[in-house]
Amino acid sequence: MRKYFITGLLILVPLAITLWVLNLIIGTMDQSLLLLPERWRPEALIGFSIPGLGSILTLLIIFLTGVIAGNFIGRQVLTLWEAVLTRIPVVSSIYSSVKQVSDTLLSSSGNAFRKAVLVEYPRAGSWTIAFVTGAPGGDVRNHLQGDYVSIYVPTTPNPTSGFFLMVPRADTIELNMNVDEALKYIVSMGVVAPEPSEAKLVLAKDAAATDR
């Protein structure tokens, strides 16, 4: 009986968590319906709410914003809007910081979270997976001798929190796995290990043959 109970948990727990996360995301995005006049909302038009309708509206707003910002007039309006925000105390510091982070993480030309590495943390002999986010800049670079890299060490099982470190590049080992595989490995606390690729298997066989 215990075997069947555990099997049921292994099937239902991931499904329940997935549905809970989706419900949270859709519920949050549905709040965009509050932007519409009250007489245009589903409750007023048909008498009941439609789950997910706000999500469609949110995605549409994001898409249209990208389309508008992609042309010449949109870019000029965006430049003017950012110039206004940067002159407002408190708002300017928050907006600038968030924009720099989002540009780094979401931009296709950015280098953040493009490479997974192995580092010794939090002590020598203890290893963890980290992500290269760039190189030290500003005045920090003047105080570091040698080739350093900036890395982000995520926590488990919640990778959205973690630690920012600057370490010598020589102290990192580049991993032959993509960011998605590394994140899955971290979130699962090492349970879901990345599958070895064909190239890795060939290299392992060559190394074994050389040793013989």
ZADO-1210 file (C-alpha; in nm, 4 decimals, padded with zeros to 6 digits):
<atoms>
<atom x="00.0000" y="00.0000" z="00.0000" code="MET" pos="1"/>
<atom x="00.2845" y="00.2400" z="00.0836" code="ARG" pos="2"/>
<atom x="00.4342" y="00.1853" z="-00.2631" code="LYS" pos="3"/>
<atom x="00.1087" y="00.2818" z="-00.4381" code="TYR" pos="4"/>
<atom x="00.0623" y="00.5833" z="-00.2091" code="PHE" pos="5"/>
<atom x="00.4093" y="00.7170" z="-00.2933" code="ILE" pos="6"/>
<atom x="00.3502" y="00.6514" z="-00.6641" code="THR" pos="7"/>
<atom x="00.0287" y="00.8533" z="-00.6435" code="GLY" pos="8"/>
<atom x="00.2117" y="01.1381" z="-00.4715" code="LEU" pos="9"/>
<atom x="00.4840" y="01.1418" z="-00.7376" code="LEU" pos="10"/>
<atom x="00.2156" y="01.1812" z="-01.0030" code="ILE" pos="11"/>
<atom x="-00.0219" y="01.4247" z="-00.8320" code="LEU" pos="12"/>
<atom x="00.2193" y="01.6572" z="-00.6469" code="VAL" pos="13"/>
<atom x="00.3946" y="01.7927" z="-00.9621" code="PRO" pos="14"/>
<atom x="00.0554" y="01.8249" z="-01.1335" code="LEU" pos="15"/>
<atom x="-00.0970" y="02.0110" z="-00.8365" code="ALA" pos="16"/>
<atom x="00.2002" y="02.2485" z="-00.8094" code="ILE" pos="17"/>
<atom x="00.1908" y="02.3136" z="-01.1848" code="THR" pos="18"/>
<atom x="-00.1811" y="02.3953" z="-01.1734" code="LEU" pos="19"/>
<atom x="-00.1287" y="02.6176" z="-00.8674" code="TRP" pos="20"/>
<atom x="00.1485" y="02.8149" z="-01.0389" code="VAL" pos="21"/>
<atom x="-00.0585" y="02.8524" z="-01.3575" code="LEU" pos="22"/>
<atom x="-00.3598" y="02.9652" z="-01.1548" code="ASN" pos="23"/>
<atom x="-00.1427" y="03.2211" z="-00.9742" code="LEU" pos="24"/>
<atom x="00.0017" y="03.3558" z="-01.2993" code="ILE" pos="25"/>
<atom x="-00.3341" y="03.3698" z="-01.4793" code="ILE" pos="26"/>
<atom x="-00.5033" y="03.5253" z="-01.1748" code="GLY" pos="27"/>
<atom x="-00.2362" y="03.7954" z="-01.1593" code="THR" pos="28"/>
<atom x="-00.2565" y="03.8681" z="-01.5309" code="MET" pos="29"/>
<atom x="-00.6353" y="03.8808" z="-01.5143" code="ASP" pos="30"/>
<atom x="-00.6002" y="04.1927" z="-01.3016" code="GLN" pos="31"/>
<atom x="-00.5326" y="04.3816" z="-01.6247" code="SER" pos="32"/>
<atom x="-00.9106" y="04.3759" z="-01.6830" code="LEU" pos="33"/>
<atom x="-00.9328" y="04.6450" z="-01.4158" code="LEU" pos="34"/>
<atom x="-00.7813" y="04.8811" z="-01.6732" code="LEU" pos="35"/>
<atom x="-01.1016" y="04.8568" z="-01.8774" code="LEU" pos="36"/>
<atom x="-01.4050" y="05.0739" z="-01.8031" code="PRO" pos="37"/>
<atom x="-01.6471" y="04.8880" z="-01.5778" code="GLU" pos="38"/>
<atom x="-01.9157" y="04.8634" z="-01.8472" code="ARG" pos="39"/>
<atom x="-01.6667" y="04.6861" z="-02.0808" code="TRP" pos="40"/>
<atom x="-01.5713" y="04.4133" z="-01.8345" code="ARG" pos="41"/>
<atom x="-01.7074" y="04.0579" z="-01.8816" code="PRO" pos="42"/>
<atom x="-01.9126" y="04.0783" z="-01.5597" code="GLU" pos="43"/>
<atom x="-02.1085" y="04.3726" z="-01.7012" code="ALA" pos="44"/>
<atom x="-02.1381" y="04.2388" z="-02.0564" code="LEU" pos="45"/>
<atom x="-02.2262" y="03.8721" z="-02.0013" code="ILE" pos="46"/>
<atom x="-02.2866" y="03.8530" z="-01.6260" code="GLY" pos="47"/>
<atom x="-01.9855" y="03.6426" z="-01.5247" code="PHE" pos="48"/>
<atom x="-01.6055" y="03.6532" z="-01.5413" code="SER" pos="49"/>
<atom x="-01.3988" y="03.4491" z="-01.7882" code="ILE" pos="50"/>
<atom x="-01.0730" y="03.3157" z="-01.6395" code="PRO" pos="51"/>
<atom x="-00.7783" y="03.3810" z="-01.8681" code="GLY" pos="52"/>
<atom x="-00.9358" y="03.6714" z="-02.0564" code="LEU" pos="53"/>
<atom x="-00.7157" y="03.9153" z="-01.8659" code="GLY" pos="54"/>
<atom x="-00.4113" y="03.7081" z="-01.9586" code="SER" pos="55"/>
<atom x="-00.4942" y="03.7515" z="-02.3262" code="ILE" pos="56"/>
<atom x="-00.5362" y="04.1249" z="-02.2701" code="LEU" pos="57"/>
<atom x="-00.2011" y="04.1415" z="-02.0875" code="THR" pos="58"/>
<atom x="-00.0180" y="03.9599" z="-02.3676" code="LEU" pos="59"/>
<atom x="-00.1870" y="04.1866" z="-02.6218" code="LEU" pos="60"/>
<atom x="-00.0768" y="04.4984" z="-02.4312" code="ILE" pos="61"/>
<atom x="00.2823" y="04.3685" z="-02.4146" code="ILE" pos="62"/>
<atom x="00.2808" y="04.2873" z="-02.7868" code="PHE" pos="63"/>
<atom x="00.1348" y="04.6232" z="-02.8889" code="LEU" pos="64"/>
<atom x="00.3832" y="04.8052" z="-02.6654" code="THR" pos="65"/>
<atom x="00.6676" y="04.6245" z="-02.8429" code="GLY" pos="66"/>
<atom x="00.5215" y="04.7082" z="-03.1848" code="VAL" pos="67"/>
<atom x="00.4797" y="05.0767" z="-03.0975" code="ILE" pos="68"/>
<atom x="00.8273" y="05.1018" z="-02.9414" code="ALA" pos="69"/>
<atom x="00.9775" y="04.9384" z="-03.2493" code="GLY" pos="70"/>
<atom x="00.9043" y="05.2254" z="-03.4883" code="ASN" pos="71"/>
<atom x="01.0654" y="05.5699" z="-03.5051" code="PHE" pos="72"/>
<atom x="00.7839" y="05.7638" z="-03.3353" code="ILE" pos="73"/>
<atom x="00.7546" y="05.5022" z="-03.0613" code="GLY" pos="74"/>
<atom x="01.1265" y="05.5220" z="-02.9876" code="ARG" pos="75"/>
<atom x="01.1064" y="05.9006" z="-02.9605" code="GLN" pos="76"/>
<atom x="00.8114" y="05.8778" z="-02.7196" code="VAL" pos="77"/>
<atom x="00.9960" y="05.6127" z="-02.5160" code="LEU" pos="78"/>
<atom x="01.3078" y="05.8315" z="-02.4981" code="THR" pos="79"/>
<atom x="01.0985" y="06.1267" z="-02.3794" code="LEU" pos="80"/>
<atom x="00.9175" y="05.9076" z="-02.1239" code="TRP" pos="81"/>
<atom x="01.2472" y="05.7761" z="-01.9826" code="GLU" pos="82"/>
<atom x="01.3862" y="06.1300" z="-01.9671" code="ALA" pos="83"/>
<atom x="01.0869" y="06.2337" z="-01.7536" code="VAL" pos="84"/>
<atom x="01.1217" y="05.9328" z="-01.5209" code="LEU" pos="85"/>
<atom x="01.4937" y="05.9909" z="-01.4668" code="THR" pos="86"/>
<atom x="01.4184" y="06.3398" z="-01.3331" code="ARG" pos="87"/>
<atom x="01.1803" y="06.2197" z="-01.0616" code="ILE" pos="88"/>
<atom x="01.3540" y="06.1597" z="-00.7243" code="PRO" pos="89"/>
<atom x="01.3418" y="05.8009" z="-00.5912" code="VAL" pos="90"/>
<atom x="01.1553" y="05.6861" z="-00.9046" code="VAL" pos="91"/>
<atom x="01.4642" y="05.7525" z="-01.1170" code="SER" pos="92"/>
<atom x="01.6923" y="05.5296" z="-00.9074" code="SER" pos="93"/>
<atom x="01.4383" y="05.2435" z="-00.8948" code="ILE" pos="94"/>
<atom x="01.3519" y="05.2649" z="-01.2660" code="TYR" pos="95"/>
<atom x="01.7166" y="05.2873" z="-01.3765" code="SER" pos="96"/>
<atom x="01.8190" y="04.9868" z="-01.1666" code="SER" pos="97"/>
<atom x="01.5287" y="04.7713" z="-01.2819" code="VAL" pos="98"/>
<atom x="01.5810" y="04.8723" z="-01.6455" code="LYS" pos="99"/>
<atom x="01.9495" y="04.7837" z="-01.6352" code="GLN" pos="100"/>
<atom x="01.8742" y="04.4416" z="-01.4894" code="VAL" pos="101"/>
<atom x="01.5899" y="04.3705" z="-01.7342" code="SER" pos="102"/>
<atom x="01.7981" y="04.4854" z="-02.0318" code="ASP" pos="103"/>
<atom x="02.0771" y="04.2537" z="-01.9220" code="THR" pos="104"/>
<atom x="01.8554" y="03.9509" z="-01.8595" code="LEU" pos="105"/>
<atom x="01.6011" y="03.9853" z="-02.1411" code="LEU" pos="106"/>
<atom x="01.8010" y="04.1433" z="-02.4207" code="SER" pos="107"/>
<atom x="01.9015" y="03.9001" z="-02.6942" code="SER" pos="108"/>
<atom x="02.2417" y="04.0731" z="-02.7105" code="SER" pos="109"/>
<atom x="02.3046" y="04.0374" z="-02.3381" code="GLY" pos="110"/>
<atom x="02.5443" y="03.7835" z="-02.1861" code="ASN" pos="111"/>
<atom x="02.3692" y="03.7231" z="-01.8539" code="ALA" pos="112"/>
<atom x="02.2906" y="03.3636" z="-01.7676" code="PHE" pos="113"/>
<atom x="02.4388" y="03.2422" z="-02.0934" code="ARG" pos="114"/>
<atom x="02.6934" y="03.0099" z="-01.9302" code="LYS" pos="115"/>
<atom x="02.6823" y="02.7659" z="-01.6393" code="ALA" pos="116"/>
<atom x="02.9986" y="02.7097" z="-01.4375" code="VAL" pos="117"/>
<atom x="03.1128" y="02.5039" z="-01.1407" code="LEU" pos="118"/>
<atom x="03.2632" y="02.6939" z="-00.8457" code="VAL" pos="119"/>
<atom x="03.3781" y="02.6140" z="-00.4939" code="GLU" pos="120"/>
<atom x="03.1169" y="02.7609" z="-00.2599" code="TYR" pos="121"/>
<atom x="03.0634" y="02.8284" z="00.0286" code="PRO" pos="122"/>
<atom x="03.3988" y="02.6716" z="00.1234" code="ARG" pos="123"/>
<atom x="03.6905" y="02.4951" z="-00.0404" code="ALA" pos="124"/>
<atom x="03.6025" y="02.1404" z="-00.1397" code="GLY" pos="125"/>
<atom x="03.2295" y="02.2178" z="-00.1630" code="SER" pos="126"/>
<atom x="03.1079" y="02.2759" z="-00.5188" code="TRP" pos="127"/>
<atom x="02.7951" y="02.4351" z="-00.6635" code="THR" pos="128"/>
<atom x="02.6580" y="02.5523" z="-00.9983" code="ILE" pos="129"/>
<atom x="02.6652" y="02.9239" z="-01.0803" code="ALA" pos="130"/>
<atom x="02.5900" y="03.1425" z="-01.3820" code="PHE" pos="131"/>
<atom x="02.8288" y="03.3899" z="-01.5390" code="VAL" pos="132"/>
<atom x="02.6683" y="03.7356" z="-01.5540" code="THR" pos="133"/>
<atom x="02.9593" y="03.9339" z="-01.6938" code="GLY" pos="134"/>
<atom x="03.2792" y="04.0960" z="-01.5711" code="ALA" pos="135"/>
<atom x="03.3378" y="04.3350" z="-01.2781" code="PRO" pos="136"/>
<atom x="03.3043" y="04.6982" z="-01.3808" code="GLY" pos="137"/>
<atom x="03.3335" y="05.0489" z="-01.2452" code="GLY" pos="138"/>
<atom x="03.5754" y="05.1194" z="-00.9629" code="ASP" pos="139"/>
<atom x="03.5537" y="04.7544" z="-00.8533" code="VAL" pos="140"/>
<atom x="03.7624" y="04.6558" z="-01.1543" code="ARG" pos="141"/>
<atom x="04.0435" y="04.8850" z="-01.0368" code="ASN" pos="142"/>
<atom x="04.0794" y="04.6909" z="-00.7113" code="HIS" pos="143"/>
<atom x="04.0847" y="04.3392" z="-00.8592" code="LEU" pos="144"/>
<atom x="04.4111" y="04.2129" z="-00.9992" code="GLN" pos="145"/>
<atom x="04.3831" y="03.9539" z="-01.2735" code="GLY" pos="146"/>
<atom x="04.1020" y="03.8080" z="-01.4803" code="ASP" pos="147"/>
<atom x="03.7788" y="03.8060" z="-01.2789" code="TYR" pos="148"/>
<atom x="03.4203" y="03.7164" z="-01.3703" code="VAL" pos="149"/>
<atom x="03.0902" y="03.8078" z="-01.2071" code="SER" pos="150"/>
<atom x="02.8745" y="03.5086" z="-01.1166" code="ILE" pos="151"/>
<atom x="02.5331" y="03.4478" z="-00.9659" code="TYR" pos="152"/>
<atom x="02.4987" y="03.1543" z="-00.7267" code="VAL" pos="153"/>
<atom x="02.1268" y="03.0591" z="-00.7023" code="PRO" pos="154"/>
<atom x="01.9713" y="02.8967" z="-00.3980" code="THR" pos="155"/>
<atom x="01.7786" y="02.5688" z="-00.3988" code="THR" pos="156"/>
<atom x="01.4931" y="02.5053" z="-00.4670" code="PRO" pos="157"/>
<atom x="01.4152" y="02.8736" z="-00.5313" code="ASN" pos="158"/>
<atom x="01.6702" y="03.0036" z="-00.7868" code="PRO" pos="159"/>
<atom x="01.5280" y="03.3586" z="-00.7820" code="THR" pos="160"/>
<atom x="01.7297" y="03.4299" z="-00.4674" code="SER" pos="161"/>
<atom x="02.1030" y="03.3818" z="-00.4427" code="GLY" pos="162"/>
<atom x="02.4425" y="03.5450" z="-00.4078" code="PHE" pos="163"/>
<atom x="02.6445" y="03.7717" z="-00.6343" code="PHE" pos="164"/>
<atom x="03.0175" y="03.6964" z="-00.6343" code="LEU" pos="165"/>
<atom x="03.3256" y="03.8113" z="-00.8220" code="MET" pos="166"/>
<atom x="03.5818" y="03.5335" z="-00.8530" code="VAL" pos="167"/>
<atom x="03.8944" y="03.4650" z="-01.0590" code="PRO" pos="168"/>
<atom x="03.8052" y="03.3055" z="-01.3910" code="ARG" pos="169"/>
<atom x="04.0617" y="03.0334" z="-01.3185" code="ALA" pos="170"/>
<atom x="03.8547" y="02.9269" z="-01.0155" code="ASP" pos="171"/>
<atom x="03.5528" y="02.8434" z="-01.2331" code="THR" pos="172"/>
<atom x="03.4958" y="02.5336" z="-01.4447" code="ILE" pos="173"/>
<atom x="03.2777" y="02.5834" z="-01.7504" code="GLU" pos="174"/>
<atom x="03.0076" y="02.3178" z="-01.7744" code="LEU" pos="175"/>
<atom x="02.8960" y="02.1508" z="-02.0949" code="ASN" pos="176"/>
<atom x="02.5270" y="02.2094" z="-02.0213" code="MET" pos="177"/>
<atom x="02.2878" y="02.4871" z="-02.1151" code="ASN" pos="178"/>
<atom x="02.1216" y="02.7229" z="-01.8690" code="VAL" pos="179"/>
<atom x="01.7886" y="02.5354" z="-01.8750" code="ASP" pos="180"/>
<atom x="01.9574" y="02.2078" z="-01.7828" code="GLU" pos="181"/>
<atom x="02.1539" y="02.3742" z="-01.5049" code="ALA" pos="182"/>
<atom x="01.8432" y="02.5430" z="-01.3615" code="LEU" pos="183"/>
<atom x="01.6496" y="02.2154" z="-01.3690" code="LYS" pos="184"/>
<atom x="01.9388" y="02.0479" z="-01.1877" code="TYR" pos="185"/>
<atom x="01.9409" y="02.3216" z="-00.9204" code="ILE" pos="186"/>
<atom x="01.5632" y="02.3383" z="-00.8681" code="VAL" pos="187"/>
<atom x="01.5393" y="01.9597" z="-00.8336" code="SER" pos="188"/>
<atom x="01.8185" y="01.9679" z="-00.5719" code="MET" pos="189"/>
<atom x="02.0308" y="01.7401" z="-00.7873" code="GLY" pos="190"/>
<atom x="01.7592" y="01.4792" z="-00.8429" code="VAL" pos="191"/>
<atom x="01.7034" y="01.5578" z="-01.2132" code="VAL" pos="192"/>
<atom x="02.0504" y="01.5313" z="-01.3662" code="ALA" pos="193"/>
<atom x="02.1037" y="01.6459" z="-01.7275" code="PRO" pos="194"/>
<atom x="02.1248" y="01.3662" z="-01.9810" code="GLU" pos="195"/>
<atom x="02.4763" y="01.3245" z="-02.1278" code="PRO" pos="196"/>
<atom x="02.4870" y="01.4382" z="-02.4888" code="SER" pos="197"/>
<atom x="02.6278" y="01.2291" z="-02.7717" code="GLU" pos="198"/>
<atom x="02.9372" y="01.4503" z="-02.7818" code="ALA" pos="199"/>
<atom x="03.0002" y="01.3918" z="-02.4108" code="LYS" pos="200"/>
<atom x="02.9662" y="01.0144" z="-02.4534" code="LEU" pos="201"/>
<atom x="03.2132" y="01.0142" z="-02.7427" code="VAL" pos="202"/>
<atom x="03.4653" y="01.2143" z="-02.5415" code="LEU" pos="203"/>
<atom x="03.4249" y="00.9811" z="-02.2430" code="ALA" pos="204"/>
<atom x="03.4837" y="00.6757" z="-02.4640" code="LYS" pos="205"/>
<atom x="03.7910" y="00.8365" z="-02.6217" code="ASP" pos="206"/>
<atom x="03.9300" y="00.9198" z="-02.2777" code="ALA" pos="207"/>
<atom x="03.8725" y="00.5629" z="-02.1579" code="ALA" pos="208"/>
<atom x="04.0445" y="00.4220" z="-02.4666" code="ALA" pos="209"/>
<atom x="04.3421" y="00.6549" z="-02.4143" code="THR" pos="210"/>
<atom x="04.3791" y="00.5426" z="-02.0521" code="ASP" pos="211"/>
<atom x="04.4005" y="00.1818" z="-02.1648" code="ARG" pos="212"/>
</atoms>
